[in-house]
């Protein structure tokens, strides 16, 4: 199997990222039916649809980044980065298609995003995950993420959200 990891730049890349981003949202809603209102509120607050529609301005440097994984040429995974404040950025929308799990795709996406974040001048990365997302939480811990000492407000008020942070570089 041939795995390629690269920043999403072409129109085809962007179309595949958009497809995978919506697959991720469907996965979340399916796994956490009791949190659908929270998920939809988060997407509205983040202006998710508008960001995808304006992909190059939202997820290409200098404002952000998106890494796309292809397994044997098929787009199977994504992870996105957006600036938060100063040297802090946020990893979000990490998703690997179920047919590609078990091949190290998630770890390689994270490694590539770390490298891009450092190249863009970030010194720390944060992420938020839902508390029952055990596969992702295990990966994040194995990569060195720990509890976020200053989580975003929404993570402070919802015990079902895990906020994590890592120093980069």
N, C-alpha and C positions, 0 to 999 in steps of 0.2 A: 504494500500500500504506500502511496506517495502522498505525503502531507506537505502543503505549502501554507505559510503564514505570512501575510503581507498587509500593509495599509490598504484600505478600501479607497480607490481613486476613480476607476473607470465607471461608466454608466452601468455596465453589467454588474460590477461589484456593488454599486449602490442599490440596484434592483434586488440583488441577492441579500444584502444586508437588511433591506426593508422587509423582505419576506421572512427572514430569520427573526427580526425584531418582533414582528407580529406573531410568529410562532412562539416566541418566548412569552409574550403577553397571554396567549391562549393557554400555554403550559401553566403559568401562574394562576390564572383563573380556574383552571381545571383542578389544580392541586390544592388551592386555597379558596374554595367556594364561599367560605364565610368572610373572606377579605376582599371580595370583588369591589365593594364600594370604596375601600381604601386604595386598591390598585387603580381604579378609575380616577379617583381624586388625585393620586400621585401623578398619573399620566397627564391630567389636565393642568396641574400645577407646574409640571415640567415642560408643558407645551410639546409633548411627544410627537404628535402628528405634524405640527409646524416644523419641528426640528428635522424630522425625516424628510419633509418636503423641501427644506432648505439645507440638505445634507452637507454640501461642500462648505457652507458657512458655519455649520454647527459641529461637524465631525472631521474637519480637516484643519491642519495647523494654519494659523496660530491659536485658534479658538478651541480646538479639540482634536480627537483622533478616533479612528475606528479601525480595528484589526479584524481581518476576515481569514478564516481557515477554510482550505479546500482539501478534501480527501479524494484522491484520484480524479481531480478536476471539479468535483461537485462541492458547492458551498455548503459547509456543515457547521460553522461556528462563528460567533462574533463576540467582541468585547469592545466597549466604548469608554472614552475618557473625556471628561470636561473639567475646566478649571473651576476651583472653588474660591480661593483667596490666596494671594501671594504665592508661596511655594507649595500650596496644597491643591491636589486635584482629586477627582472622584472617578473610580471605576464603576461602570454600570452596564446593565443589560448584557451580562455574560451569559451566553447560551450556546450549548452544543446539541445538535440534533441527536435524538435518541439512537439513530442508526450508526452514529460515529462515536458514541461513548465507549470508553475502555481503550482508546488509542492514544491517550495523553494529549488530546486536543486542547482541553481546558487549561492544563498547565502551560502548554506552549503558547496559547493565546495570552495568558497572564504574563509570562516571561517577555513576550514581545511588547506588551503594553508597558511593562516596567521600563524597558529600554527606551521606548518612545517618550515616556513621561520624563525620564532623566534628560533625554536629548532636547526636550521642550523646556527644560529648566525647572522642573518640579522636584521637590525634595521629600514630599510625603504624599501618600495616597490613602484615601478613605473609601469605604464601600458600605453599603447597607444591604442586608439580606433578611428574608423572612426566617423566623426561628426554626421552622421544620425543614428548611432547605439543606438537609444534612450533607448531601453530596458536595454542594458548593462550600458549605462552612468547613468541612473537613479539608477540602483543597486549600481554601484561604488560610487556614491555620497552618497547614503544612508548608505554605509559602512564606510564613513569618508574620502574617497579620495577627494583631492582638486587639484587645478592647480599645475602642476610640475614647480617649480621655475627654473629648469635647464633641459629643455626637450632635448632629443636627437636631433642631427642636422637635420634629416629628418623631424621631427615634427615642427621645427622652420621655415622650408621653405614651408610647405604645410598647408594652413589654414583648410583643410579638416581633419586634424589629431588632436585629442584631447589627450594631454599628462597629466597624473594625477599621484599624489604621496600621500603616506600615511606613517606616522610613525607607527612602529610596537611595540608591547609590552605593 
